């Protein structure tokens, strides 16, 4: 059994394809909740820097729905919160180097 099975989220993209993600964290920012996901296919690529996906969690008629975030500042702030949780653990796999 996969040790990450409890943390796997499968979403359907705009073209109807299923994409599986590992849920890395839930973050609260500015009164909203966000989910930080890593595509499982990214985990398999050792030669590339992994990119996380951040989605806002919304409640629609009692159902949890994940919504894309278009505001760059909002995304950056949520990512900084996520990243700061792992700084002490030297969790640099998700660093965004802007050099």
C-alpha distances in whole Angstrom, upper triangle without the diagonal:
4,6,9,8,10,13,13,16,17,21,23,26,30,29,27,24,21,19,16,17,15,17,19,22,24,28,31,34,37,36,33,30,28,24,23,21,19,19,16,18,20,17,18,21,22,26,27,27,24,25,24,25,27,27,30,28,31,31,33,34,31,28,27,27,27,30,31,33,36,38,38,39,36,33,35,35,32,30,33,31,28,29,31,28,26,30,30,27,28,25,27,25,26,30,32,35,38,40
4,5,5,9,10,10,13,15,18,21,24,27,27,25,22,18,17,13,13,11,14,15,18,21,25,28,31,34,33,31,27,25,21,20,17,16,15,12,15,17,14,14,18,19,23,23,23,20,22,20,21,23,24,27,26,28,29,31,32,30,27,25,25,24,27,28,30,33,35,34,35,33,30,31,32,28,27,29,28,24,25,27,25,23,27,27,23,25,22,24,21,22,26,28,31,34,36
4,6,8,9,10,14,16,20,23,25,29,29,27,24,20,18,15,14,11,13,13,16,19,22,26,29,32,32,29,25,23,20,18,16,15,16,13,16,17,14,15,19,19,23,23,22,20,21,20,21,22,24,26,25,28,29,31,32,29,27,24,25,24,27,27,29,32,34,33,34,31,29,30,30,26,25,27,25,22,23,25,22,20,24,24,20,22,19,21,19,20,24,27,30,33,35
4,6,5,6,10,13,16,19,22,25,26,24,21,18,15,11,10,7,9,10,13,16,19,23,26,29,28,26,22,20,16,15,13,12,13,10,14,15,12,14,17,18,22,21,20,17,18,16,17,19,20,22,21,24,25,27,29,27,24,21,22,20,23,24,25,29,30,29,30,28,25,26,26,23,22,24,23,19,20,22,20,18,22,22,19,21,18,20,17,18,22,24,27,30,33
4,5,5,9,11,15,18,20,24,25,22,20,16,14,11,10,8,10,12,15,17,20,24,27,30,29,26,22,20,17,16,14,14,14,11,15,16,14,16,19,21,24,24,23,20,20,18,18,20,20,22,21,23,24,26,27,25,22,19,20,19,23,24,26,29,31,31,32,29,26,28,28,25,24,26,25,21,23,25,22,22,25,26,23,24,21,23,21,21,25,27,30,33,36
4,6,9,12,15,18,21,25,26,23,21,17,16,12,11,9,9,11,13,14,18,21,24,27,26,23,19,18,15,15,13,14,15,13,17,18,16,18,22,23,26,25,24,21,21,18,18,19,19,20,18,21,21,23,25,22,19,17,18,18,21,23,25,28,30,30,30,28,25,27,27,23,22,25,23,20,22,24,21,20,24,25,22,24,21,23,21,21,25,27,30,33,36
4,7,10,13,17,19,23,24,22,20,16,14,10,8,5,5,8,9,11,15,18,21,25,24,21,17,15,11,11,10,10,12,11,15,15,14,16,19,21,24,22,21,17,17,14,14,15,15,17,16,19,20,22,24,21,19,16,17,15,19,20,21,25,26,26,27,24,22,23,23,19,19,21,20,16,18,20,18,18,21,22,20,21,18,20,18,17,21,23,27,29,32
4,7,10,13,16,19,20,18,16,12,10,7,6,5,6,9,12,13,17,20,23,26,25,22,18,16,12,12,9,9,9,9,12,13,12,15,18,20,23,21,20,16,16,14,13,15,15,17,16,19,20,22,24,21,18,16,16,14,17,18,21,24,26,26,27,24,22,24,24,20,20,23,21,18,20,23,20,20,23,25,22,23,20,21,19,18,22,23,27,29,32
4,6,10,13,16,18,15,14,10,8,6,5,6,7,10,12,13,16,19,21,24,23,20,16,14,10,11,8,10,9,10,13,14,14,16,19,21,24,22,21,17,16,13,12,13,12,14,13,16,17,18,20,19,15,13,12,11,14,15,18,21,23,24,25,22,20,22,23,19,19,22,21,18,20,23,21,21,25,26,24,25,22,23,20,19,22,23,27,29,32
4,7,10,13,14,12,10,6,6,4,6,9,10,14,15,16,19,22,24,26,25,22,19,16,13,13,10,11,9,10,12,14,15,17,19,22,24,22,22,18,17,15,13,14,13,16,15,17,18,19,21,19,16,14,12,11,14,15,18,21,24,24,26,24,21,24,25,21,21,25,24,21,23,26,24,24,28,30,27,28,24,25,22,21,24,25,28,30,33
4,6,10,11,9,8,6,5,6,8,11,12,15,16,16,19,21,23,25,24,20,18,15,13,13,11,12,10,12,13,15,17,18,20,23,25,23,22,18,17,14,12,13,11,14,13,15,16,17,19,18,15,13,10,9,11,12,16,18,21,22,24,22,20,23,24,21,20,24,24,21,23,26,25,25,29,31,29,29,26,26,23,21,24,24,28,29,32
4,7,8,6,5,4,6,9,11,14,15,19,20,20,22,24,25,27,26,23,20,18,16,16,14,15,12,14,15,17,19,20,21,25,26,24,23,20,18,17,14,15,14,16,16,17,18,18,20,20,16,15,12,11,12,13,17,19,22,23,26,24,21,24,26,23,23,27,27,24,26,29,29,29,32,34,32,32,29,29,26,24,27,26,29,31,34
4,5,5,5,6,7,10,12,16,17,19,21,21,22,24,25,27,27,23,21,18,16,16,14,15,12,15,15,16,19,20,21,24,25,22,22,19,17,16,13,14,13,16,16,17,19,19,22,22,18,17,13,12,12,11,15,16,20,21,24,22,20,23,25,22,22,26,26,24,26,29,29,29,32,34,33,32,29,28,25,23,25,25,28,28,32
4,6,7,10,11,14,16,20,20,23,24,23,25,26,27,28,28,24,23,20,19,19,17,18,16,18,18,19,22,23,24,27,28,25,24,22,19,18,15,17,15,17,18,18,20,19,22,23,20,18,15,13,12,12,15,16,20,21,24,23,21,24,26,24,24,28,28,26,28,32,32,32,34,37,36,35,32,31,28,26,28,27,29,30,33
4,6,9,11,15,17,21,22,25,26,26,28,29,30,31,31,28,26,23,22,22,19,19,17,18,18,19,22,23,23,27,27,25,25,23,21,20,18,19,18,21,21,22,24,22,25,26,22,21,18,17,16,16,19,19,23,24,28,26,24,27,29,27,27,30,31,29,31,34,34,34,36,39,38,37,33,32,29,27,29,28,31,31,34
4,7,9,13,16,19,21,24,25,25,27,29,30,32,31,27,25,23,21,21,19,19,16,17,17,20,22,22,23,27,28,26,26,23,22,21,18,20,18,20,20,21,22,21,23,24,20,19,17,16,16,16,20,21,25,26,29,27,25,28,30,27,27,31,31,29,31,34,34,34,36,39,37,37,33,33,29,28,30,30,32,33,36
4,6,10,13,17,18,21,23,24,26,29,30,32,31,27,25,22,20,20,17,16,13,14,14,16,19,19,20,24,25,23,23,20,19,18,16,19,18,20,21,22,23,23,25,25,21,20,17,16,17,17,20,22,25,26,29,27,24,27,29,27,26,30,30,27,29,32,32,31,34,37,35,34,30,30,27,25,28,27,30,31,34
4,7,10,13,15,19,21,21,24,26,28,30,30,26,23,20,18,17,14,14,11,12,12,15,16,17,19,22,24,22,22,19,18,17,15,17,16,19,19,20,22,22,24,23,19,18,16,14,16,16,20,22,25,26,28,26,23,26,28,25,24,28,28,25,27,30,29,29,32,34,32,32,28,28,25,23,27,27,30,31,34
4,7,10,12,15,18,19,21,24,26,28,28,24,21,18,15,14,11,10,7,8,9,11,13,14,15,19,21,19,19,15,14,13,12,14,14,17,18,20,22,22,24,24,20,18,16,14,15,15,18,20,23,23,26,24,21,23,25,22,21,25,25,22,23,27,26,25,28,31,28,28,24,24,21,20,23,23,26,28,31
4,7,10,13,15,17,20,23,25,27,27,23,20,17,14,13,9,9,6,6,8,10,11,12,15,18,20,18,18,15,14,12,12,14,14,17,17,20,21,22,25,23,20,17,16,14,16,16,19,21,24,24,26,24,21,23,25,21,20,24,23,20,22,25,23,23,26,28,26,26,22,22,19,18,22,22,25,28,30
4,6,9,12,13,16,20,21,25,24,21,18,14,11,9,6,5,4,5,8,9,9,12,14,16,19,17,16,12,11,9,9,11,12,15,15,18,20,22,24,23,19,16,15,13,15,15,17,20,22,22,23,21,18,20,21,18,17,20,20,16,18,21,20,19,22,24,22,22,18,19,16,15,18,19,23,25,28
4,6,9,12,15,18,21,24,24,21,17,14,10,9,6,5,6,6,10,10,9,12,14,16,19,17,16,12,12,10,10,12,13,16,16,19,21,23,26,24,20,17,17,14,17,17,19,21,23,22,24,22,18,20,21,17,16,19,18,14,16,19,17,16,20,21,19,19,16,17,14,13,17,19,22,25,28
4,6,8,11,15,17,21,20,17,14,11,7,6,5,7,9,10,13,13,12,15,17,19,21,19,17,14,13,10,10,10,11,13,13,16,18,21,23,21,18,15,15,12,15,15,17,20,21,21,22,19,16,18,18,15,14,17,15,12,14,17,15,15,18,20,18,19,15,17,15,13,17,19,22,25,28
4,7,10,14,16,20,20,17,14,11,8,6,6,7,10,11,14,13,12,16,17,18,20,18,16,12,12,9,10,10,12,14,14,18,20,23,26,23,21,17,17,15,17,17,17,20,21,20,21,18,15,16,16,13,12,14,13,9,11,13,11,11,14,16,14,15,12,14,12,11,14,16,20,22,25
4,6,10,13,16,16,14,10,8,6,5,7,10,13,15,18,16,16,19,21,21,24,21,18,15,14,11,11,10,11,12,12,16,18,21,24,21,19,16,16,14,16,16,16,19,20,19,19,16,14,15,14,11,10,12,10,7,10,12,10,11,14,16,15,16,13,15,14,12,15,17,21,23,26
4,7,10,13,13,10,7,6,5,6,9,12,15,17,21,19,19,23,24,25,27,24,21,18,16,13,12,9,10,10,9,13,15,18,21,18,17,13,14,12,14,15,15,18,18,18,18,15,13,15,13,10,11,13,10,8,12,13,11,13,16,18,18,19,16,18,18,15,17,19,22,24,28
4,6,10,10,8,6,5,6,8,11,14,18,20,23,21,21,25,26,26,28,25,22,19,17,13,13,10,10,9,10,13,16,19,22,20,18,15,15,13,14,15,14,17,16,16,15,12,11,12,10,7,9,10,7,7,10,11,10,13,15,17,18,19,17,18,18,15,17,18,21,23,26
4,7,6,6,4,6,9,11,15,18,21,23,26,25,25,28,29,30,31,28,25,22,20,16,15,12,12,10,10,12,14,18,21,19,18,15,15,14,15,15,14,17,16,16,15,11,12,13,10,8,11,12,9,10,13,13,12,16,18,20,20,22,20,21,21,19,20,20,24,25,28
4,5,5,6,8,11,12,16,19,22,25,28,26,26,30,30,31,32,29,25,23,20,17,16,12,12,10,11,13,16,19,22,21,20,17,17,15,15,15,13,15,13,14,12,9,10,11,8,6,10,10,8,10,13,13,14,17,18,21,22,23,21,22,22,19,19,19,22,23,27
4,6,8,10,14,16,19,23,25,28,31,29,30,33,33,34,35,32,28,26,23,20,18,15,14,11,13,13,16,19,22,21,21,18,18,17,16,16,14,15,13,15,12,9,12,13,10,9,13,13,11,14,17,16,17,20,22,24,25,26,24,25,26,22,22,22,25,25,29
4,7,10,14,16,20,23,26,29,31,30,30,34,34,35,37,33,30,28,25,21,19,16,14,11,11,11,13,16,19,18,18,16,16,16,15,16,15,17,16,17,15,12,14,16,13,12,15,16,14,15,19,18,18,22,23,25,27,28,26,27,27,24,25,25,28,28,32
4,7,10,13,16,20,22,25,28,26,27,31,31,33,34,31,28,25,22,18,16,12,11,7,7,8,11,14,17,16,15,13,13,12,12,13,12,14,14,15,14,11,12,14,12,10,14,15,13,14,17,18,18,21,23,25,26,27,24,25,25,22,23,23,26,27,30
4,7,10,13,17,19,22,25,24,24,28,29,30,32,28,25,22,20,16,14,10,9,6,5,8,10,14,17,15,14,11,11,10,11,12,12,15,15,16,15,12,12,14,12,9,12,14,12,12,16,17,16,18,21,23,23,25,22,23,23,20,21,22,25,26,30
4,7,10,13,16,19,21,20,21,24,25,26,28,25,22,19,16,12,10,7,6,4,5,9,12,15,18,17,15,11,11,8,9,10,9,13,13,14,14,10,10,12,11,8,10,12,11,10,13,15,14,17,19,22,22,23,20,20,20,17,18,19,22,23,27
4,6,10,13,15,18,17,17,21,22,23,25,22,20,16,14,10,8,6,5,6,7,11,13,16,19,17,15,11,11,8,10,10,11,15,15,16,16,13,11,14,13,9,10,13,12,10,13,15,14,16,19,21,20,21,18,19,17,15,17,18,22,23,27
4,7,10,13,15,14,14,18,19,20,22,19,16,13,10,7,6,5,7,9,10,14,17,20,23,21,19,15,14,11,12,11,12,15,16,15,16,13,10,12,12,9,8,11,11,8,10,13,12,13,16,19,18,18,15,15,14,11,14,15,18,20,24
4,6,9,12,11,11,15,16,17,19,17,14,11,9,5,5,6,8,11,12,16,18,21,24,22,19,15,14,11,13,12,13,16,18,17,18,16,13,15,16,12,11,14,14,11,13,16,15,15,18,20,19,19,15,16,13,11,14,15,19,21,24
4,6,8,7,7,11,12,14,16,13,11,8,7,5,6,9,11,15,16,19,22,24,27,26,22,19,17,14,16,14,16,18,20,18,20,18,15,16,18,15,13,16,16,13,13,17,16,15,18,20,18,18,14,14,11,10,13,14,17,20,23
4,5,5,7,9,10,13,15,13,12,9,8,7,8,11,13,16,17,21,23,25,27,26,23,20,18,15,16,15,17,19,21,20,22,21,17,19,21,18,16,19,20,16,17,21,20,19,21,24,22,21,17,17,14,12,16,16,20,22,24
4,5,5,7,9,12,15,13,13,10,11,10,11,14,16,20,20,23,25,27,29,28,24,22,20,18,19,18,20,23,25,24,26,24,21,22,24,21,19,22,22,18,19,22,21,20,22,24,22,21,18,18,14,14,18,19,22,24,27
4,5,5,7,10,12,11,12,10,11,12,13,16,18,22,23,26,28,29,32,31,27,24,23,20,21,20,22,23,26,24,27,26,22,23,25,23,20,23,24,21,21,24,24,22,24,27,24,23,19,19,15,15,18,19,21,24,26
4,5,5,8,10,8,8,6,7,9,11,15,17,21,22,26,28,30,33,31,28,25,23,20,21,19,20,22,24,22,24,23,19,20,23,20,17,20,21,18,18,21,21,19,21,24,21,20,16,15,11,11,15,15,17,20,22
4,6,7,10,9,9,7,10,10,13,16,19,22,23,27,29,31,34,32,29,26,24,21,23,21,22,24,26,24,26,25,21,22,24,21,18,21,21,18,17,21,20,18,20,22,19,18,14,14,10,11,15,16,19,21,23
4,6,9,10,11,10,12,14,16,19,22,25,26,30,32,34,36,35,31,28,27,24,25,24,25,27,29,27,29,28,24,25,27,25,22,24,25,22,21,24,23,21,23,25,22,20,17,17,13,15,18,19,21,24,25
4,6,6,8,8,11,13,16,20,22,26,28,31,34,35,38,37,33,30,28,25,26,24,25,26,28,26,28,28,24,24,26,24,21,24,25,22,21,24,24,21,23,25,22,20,17,16,12,14,16,17,18,21,22
4,6,8,9,12,15,18,21,24,28,29,33,36,37,40,39,36,32,31,28,28,26,27,28,29,27,29,29,25,24,27,25,22,23,25,22,20,23,23,20,21,23,20,18,16,14,11,13,15,16,17,20,21
4,7,9,13,16,19,22,25,29,31,34,37,39,42,41,38,34,32,29,29,27,27,28,29,26,28,29,25,24,27,26,22,24,26,23,21,24,25,22,22,25,22,19,17,15,12,14,15,16,16,18,19
4,6,9,13,16,19,22,26,28,31,34,36,39,38,35,32,30,26,26,23,24,24,25,23,25,25,21,21,24,23,19,21,23,20,19,22,23,20,21,23,21,19,16,13,10,11,12,13,13,15,16
4,7,10,13,16,20,23,25,29,32,34,37,36,33,30,28,24,24,21,21,22,23,20,22,22,18,17,20,19,15,17,19,17,15,18,19,17,17,20,18,16,13,10,7,8,9,9,10,13,14
4,7,10,13,16,20,22,26,29,31,34,33,29,26,24,21,21,18,19,20,21,19,20,20,16,16,19,17,14,16,18,15,13,17,17,15,17,20,18,16,12,10,7,6,9,10,12,15,17
4,7,10,13,17,19,22,26,28,31,30,27,23,21,18,17,15,15,16,17,15,17,17,13,13,16,14,11,14,16,13,12,16,17,16,17,20,19,17,14,12,9,7,9,9,12,14,17
4,7,10,13,16,19,22,24,28,26,24,20,18,14,15,13,13,15,16,14,16,15,11,12,14,11,9,12,13,10,11,15,15,14,16,19,18,17,13,13,10,7,10,10,14,16,19
4,7,10,13,16,19,21,24,23,20,17,15,11,11,9,10,12,14,13,15,13,10,12,14,11,10,13,14,12,13,16,17,17,19,22,21,20,17,16,14,11,13,13,16,18,21
4,7,10,13,16,19,22,21,19,15,13,9,9,7,7,10,11,11,12,10,7,10,11,8,8,12,12,10,12,15,15,16,19,22,21,21,17,17,16,12,14,14,18,19,22
4,6,9,13,15,18,18,15,12,9,6,5,5,6,10,11,12,14,11,9,12,13,10,11,14,14,13,15,18,18,19,22,24,24,24,21,21,19,16,18,18,21,22,26
4,6,10,12,16,15,13,10,8,6,5,6,6,10,11,13,14,10,10,13,13,10,12,15,14,13,17,19,18,20,23,26,25,26,23,23,22,19,20,20,24,24,28
4,7,10,13,12,10,6,6,5,6,9,10,14,15,17,17,14,13,16,16,12,15,18,16,15,19,20,20,22,24,27,26,27,24,25,24,21,23,23,27,28,31
4,6,10,9,8,6,5,6,7,10,12,15,16,19,19,15,16,19,18,15,18,21,19,19,22,24,23,25,28,30,30,31,28,29,28,25,27,26,30,31,34
4,6,6,5,5,6,9,10,14,15,18,20,22,23,19,19,23,22,19,22,24,22,22,25,27,25,28,31,33,32,34,31,32,31,28,30,30,34,34,38
4,5,5,6,7,10,11,15,17,19,21,24,25,21,22,25,24,22,24,27,25,25,28,30,29,31,34,36,36,37,34,35,33,30,33,32,36,36,40
4,6,8,10,13,15,18,20,23,25,28,28,25,25,29,28,25,28,30,28,28,31,33,32,34,37,39,38,40,37,38,36,34,36,36,39,40,44
4,7,9,13,15,19,21,24,25,28,28,25,25,28,27,24,26,29,27,26,30,31,29,32,35,36,36,38,34,36,35,32,34,35,39,39,43
4,6,10,12,16,19,22,24,26,27,23,23,26,26,22,25,27,25,24,28,29,28,30,33,35,34,35,32,34,32,29,32,32,36,37,41
4,7,10,13,16,19,21,23,24,20,19,23,22,19,21,24,22,20,24,26,24,26,29,31,30,32,29,30,28,26,28,29,32,33,37
4,6,10,13,16,18,20,21,18,17,21,21,18,20,23,21,20,23,25,24,26,29,31,31,32,28,29,27,24,27,27,30,31,35
4,7,10,13,15,17,18,15,14,18,18,15,16,20,19,17,20,23,22,23,26,29,28,29,25,26,24,21,23,23,27,28,31
4,6,10,12,14,16,13,12,16,17,14,16,19,19,18,21,23,23,24,27,30,29,29,26,26,24,21,23,22,26,26,30
4,6,9,11,14,11,10,14,15,13,14,17,18,17,19,22,22,23,26,29,28,28,25,24,22,19,21,19,23,23,27
4,6,8,10,8,7,10,12,10,12,15,16,15,18,20,21,22,24,27,27,27,24,23,22,18,19,18,21,21,24
4,6,9,8,8,11,13,12,14,16,18,18,19,22,23,25,26,29,29,29,26,25,23,20,20,18,21,20,23
4,6,5,6,9,10,11,12,14,16,17,18,20,22,24,24,28,29,28,25,24,24,20,20,17,20,19,22
4,5,5,6,9,10,10,12,14,15,16,18,20,22,22,26,26,25,23,21,21,17,16,14,16,15,18
4,5,5,6,9,10,10,12,14,15,16,19,21,21,24,25,24,22,21,21,18,17,14,17,15,19
4,5,5,6,9,10,11,12,14,16,17,19,20,23,24,24,22,21,21,17,17,15,18,18,21
4,6,5,6,9,10,11,12,14,16,17,18,22,22,22,19,18,18,14,14,12,16,15,19
4,6,5,6,9,10,10,12,14,16,16,20,20,20,17,16,16,13,12,10,13,13,16
4,5,5,6,9,10,11,13,15,15,18,20,20,18,17,18,14,14,13,15,15,19
4,5,5,6,9,10,11,13,15,18,19,19,16,16,17,13,13,13,16,17,21
4,5,5,6,8,10,11,12,16,16,16,13,13,13,9,10,9,13,14,18
4,5,5,6,9,10,10,14,15,14,13,12,14,10,10,10,13,14,17
4,5,5,7,9,10,13,14,15,13,14,15,12,12,13,16,17,21
4,6,6,7,9,12,13,13,11,12,12,9,10,12,15,17,21
4,5,6,7,10,10,10,8,8,10,7,7,10,12,15,18
4,5,5,8,10,10,9,10,13,11,10,12,15,17,19
4,6,7,8,10,9,11,13,12,12,15,17,20,22
4,5,5,6,5,8,10,9,10,13,16,19,21
4,5,5,6,8,11,10,10,13,14,17,19
4,6,8,10,13,14,13,17,18,21,22
4,5,9,11,12,13,16,18,21,23
4,6,9,10,10,14,15,18,19
4,6,7,8,12,14,17,19
4,5,5,9,10,14,15
4,6,9,11,14,16
4,6,9,13,15
4,6,9,12
4,6,9
4,6
4
